[in-house]
Structure formats: C-alpha cells, structure tokens
C-alpha cells in the first residue's frame, strides 16, 4: 500500500500547503519535522511571498528539506546556514531569507555562525528545531541533550560533570542587541502549531521591516533517537524537555521577557 | 574612467573588482592580503556601485557567505592567505560540488601551519590537486604582476560563470605587497536584478519567480548513480577547460637549450635569469604557466624536442616540478630549484642552480 492510499481526501483534517512537494518525507513516522515544514510553508503561502523567499537547509535530518519545500533553497555545509543566509539577505535586501536548522547544526558546529549572524542583526529568520539529539547520524549526544539522557555517545546518560549542561542557545543569543525576537514553541498539538505559525509569520514580517534577526525555536521529538514510540516520545517531551526548554516568548520586539 | 595608477597588488585587485561590477566581497583579515578588505572598506563601494563588503567572523563564515550570495547568481569573491585558505577548503569543495560560480583569491604565505607571513608558493599542491575533499579541480590563475592582479579578477569571473565553478587566483605575498603601475579599466555596471532573473533563471536561488520550478543549490546526491553522473559532469568541464582555456607565456623559448618553468613571482625573477644566462652565452628560455590548472602539458612536451633540460623554479621544496615531470614523460632531465620559508631566490642563484643541476651535471 502506498502512502497516497492511506491519506485519502476523505480522511484529511489538515491538508498540506501548496508549497509542500509531493515527495514522501524522509523523516521517521512520528517525527515533528514534517509538521514544522508544513507550518513554515503555510506562512510563506499565506503571505504570498514565494517569489521572494529563499530558504537555507542544514546538515542533519532536515538536510533534504529542499526536497519537500517547494521554494528556492540552498543546502549549506554543516552549521554554516546563518553565514549563507547572511550573504543572501545582504545581496538581496528586499527578499525573505530563512534558515532551518537542527540543534547539532546550530548549537554545536555552527555556534560561531549563529552567534555572529545574531550579533550583526541580520535580517533573516532562523527556524531552530531542537530535539536534544543528533538524529541523522543515529542518536548521538547533542549540546542540547538533557542531563542523564542516554544517547549512543552517552550510553550511560549525559554526565554533566564531563560534558556540561544542555545549551540554551536561544536564551543565549536573545541577549544580543541584533536579535529582535526569540521564542520557543512546539508543533505536536494543534494549539502549539497555531502559536508557532503566528510567531513565524511575525518573524518574516519583522525581517522585511529590517528589525533584525528573529529566532524561532521548536522543541520537537526524536522518537527513533530517543528509542520510543511516537506518542510516548511526545509525552516524554512534555514531561522532560519542556521543563528545561520552557515554551513561550524569550524576547519580544527587542525586549527580553522577564521570567521570575 | 580608465586610469594609470601606482598601487599595491592587493589594492589593484580590490579596485579592479569594484570596476568589474562585482556584487559582493566577504573576507577576514590575514597577512599578507589584508589590504584587500581594508581598501574595499575605505572605498565604500556600496556608494560607488552598490557592492556589498562584509567582514566575516572567520574564513569559514566568509567562504559560506560567498556560497550563499553566489548561489543566487550574484558575482561574489573572497580572499585570504594560506592558513585562511585551508579553512575555506570545506566551502570550496561544496561550491565545486554544487556548481557555484565564484572567485577565491589566495595571497600565499609560507607554511605549513602558521608558517611565516613572507611570500611563498607552497600552496601549489593544495591549489591544483583539489585542496578540499572529493573529486574536483579548480581553475587556477597565477598573476605575475600588479597588472595581472587587476586583470585576472574579471577573467576569473568570466571563467567561473562559463563553467559554473569556483575559480582560484593564486598570488603570493610578493605580488600582493609590491607596488607597480597598473592600468585600471573603466567602471562597468553591476548586473541588475532583472538581468540576473533572466540570465540565471535556470539555476539560481533568488526566489521562485513566475511559477517556474524551484531551484536548488546542493552538492548532495544520496543515489550513487546520480552522484557518479555529477562527478563525471564536473570532469567534463575540466577537460573543456584544458581544451579551451589554457593560458601560458613563453619568453625566448624559440632557440632555447634549457627551459625554466616558473609561475607568479618566481617567473618575474626567472625572467632576469634568462637575460643573465644569455649574456653568458647560455640559451635559456622561460615557460610561464598563467593557468596552473589547466597546465601547459603539451607545450612542455613539444619543447622536449629542442631542449637539454628543464628547471622548475618555485618558492617551495618541489611541487610543480612533479607536474612538469609528468608532462615530459622523462624525455629530458627535469630538476627543481626553490627557496622556502619566505626567502625569495635571486636571479643569480637560479642561474647557478641551472648550471649545476643541468649543465655541469
């Protein structure tokens, strides 16, 4: 049976946007990437900006994002998407430019490019999908992996004494004046999808107004890497990821949100 | 307006880039090429032509900025010197794989490691044998004067866009730092957005215009058959470069009994050696490869019919000499002479080496 036999029109509740291609997603069943893609493409479709939007794909699970997003895209070297996007935005100041990156790409190998694009206040949108693990290479420890969480390179659980604590890079870059807005979201429920979509739309509008950089973090699951069933992984995410990576606004219109 | 000026090689290259209508430069300071970014910042080309100049946080970021902007059909370049060029190799390999036209300038200093800030030609292997990972080559232009530092910018962009490939200008600390008079061409306009939409609509990622299919810039092909096809496509380009875009210069080779092969600053010095030798009655000629890839292989083979020996003169311990030997297939003796560590050979030293290694020996 083909995937198109399963997803018959009469079974559809939410349909893909026109800007998602018909290619079968390369993500594991249950993974949040597909929804994150759909939300992002939905914003571009509704804003009617496909002719002026360029996306930059990372290295990691979403390396093939350009196979699914029906827009002009570049695939960047590991961690370098913010540098690639910087140059596109600088040479085409009237375009919308975004990066779509995972936590290994953005918060480990690409830390320098991330921080400096943020610090320069580049007019780009960073969509940062944080699942606390390296998914593509098979579940290794990421800078975002939770304390004591097992991975293939921390098989006895992440030891914070030797590997440090999970990096809250969105909070870190939110402190830079170049970052106009920073917020953390999820896409595993309709309620969360609606909030994420609103934030992404605002981010695109703000870059057009030359407000600086906006970063949208999406805390997501990695059921394969976490060795869980999809539904179980979402529950685990709510119970373990959300307390550490608190959802909500971190910086709004240039002002840090005071969380006591 | 065209004009004649006295300039450093690095400055001439920067000025020529503005005048050629280049869209953007991304770089990071490193001796002995920092004058390129300094000159561009001082000139404010955003006011002259709209050209973007940005100091990146690293050479790694700079080359990836080139990747991004060049992938939208803009004419973009970066420059650095040896240790910085090593850092750029990842990006250069990606650009070769993704078939992105761009220009990279290496004003070579001594290595390995941090080496020295003095001139060197020790990056020959890195430049012509790949440099980064994977099956690819770069078209490599080697300027031997301040004039060529200026002229090769436009030539490099022409080749980059003809073949959809990154092109390397391989200079060195001597050519970059020395001052000579240079003829600067008139200002050319940058391509307008509309011109880019028209010229590069079939590949560039400037936004999916007028309902066309999406354009994708990537070097990834997970299907082996497709990846092999991609690599073969690259190698077809390299074969075409060898056929159509080889450049070299011969000086007094017609009656030469001995040939010096040298490029860049070594060629400038060896030119004097040719005069010194001829004053002593030794018939020496100079073959100067202007492109290091493609390499003048056939021309060297042709010269074996008349010469008794070839001396490869380089500011290194023997790199290009390997390609000279491959080209002449042992038909005549091929020797190497070079200084390294930042020392420049004198014309007299080169003549002495030629006499000892090829004539007396």
Interface residues (C-beta under 8 A of the other chain):
Chain A: X50 X51 X52 X53 X54 X56 X57 X63 X64 X66 X69 X70 X71 X72 X73 X74 X75 X76 X77 X80 X83 X84 X85 X86 X87 X88 X90 X91 X92 X95 X112 X113 X116
Chain B: X23 X24 X26 X52 X54 X56 X57 X58 X60 X61 X62 X64 X65 X66 X67 X68 X69 X71 X72 X74 X76 X90 X91 X94 X98 X193 X205 X206 X207 X208 X209 X210 X214 X215 X216 X217 X218 X219 X220
